[in-house]
Amino acid sequence: MVYDWDGRRTRRLQMLRFLGALAIPALLFGSAIAAVEWTDTGAPDVSANRSR
């Protein structure tokens, strides 16, 4: 019985491409959320605290 090494390699590459296609948007979305949390200090805007 001969093992199909090429078939196994093809399936492995397809799985890597699939996981890569899922990972890239997940990383971008996570980075966007982290950036919003990093820039949001929770303090009120400076424009709302004007005194005349």
C-alpha positions in Angstrom: 0.0 0.0 0.0 1.4 3.4 -1.1 0.7 6.4 1.1 -0.5 9.5 -0.7 2.1 12.1 0.5 1.1 14.7 -2.1 -2.6 14.5 -1.0 -1.6 15.0 2.6 0.5 18.0 1.7 -2.3 19.5 -0.3 -4.8 19.1 2.5 -2.2 20.6 5.0 -1.7 23.7 2.7 -5.4 24.1 2.3 -5.9 24.0 6.1 -3.1 26.6 6.6 -4.6 28.9 4.0 -8.0 28.5 5.7 -6.6 29.3 9.1 -4.7 32.2 7.7 -7.8 33.6 6.1 -9.5 33.4 9.5 -6.6 34.7 11.5 -6.0 37.9 9.5 -9.4 39.5 10.0 -9.4 38.4 13.7 -6.1 40.1 14.3 -7.2 43.2 12.5 -10.4 43.3 14.5 -8.6 42.7 17.8 -6.1 45.5 16.9 -8.9 47.9 16.2 -10.6 47.1 19.6 -7.3 47.5 21.4 -6.6 50.8 19.7 -10.1 52.1 20.7 -9.5 51.0 24.3 -6.0 52.5 24.4 -7.2 55.9 23.1 -10.4 56.0 25.3 -9.2 57.3 28.6 -12.8 57.6 30.0 -12.2 61.3 30.8 -14.7 63.9 29.5 -13.8 65.9 26.5 -11.8 69.0 26.9 -14.4 71.0 25.0 -17.1 70.1 27.5 -15.1 71.7 30.4 -14.7 75.2 29.0 -14.9 78.0 31.6 -15.6 81.6 30.7 
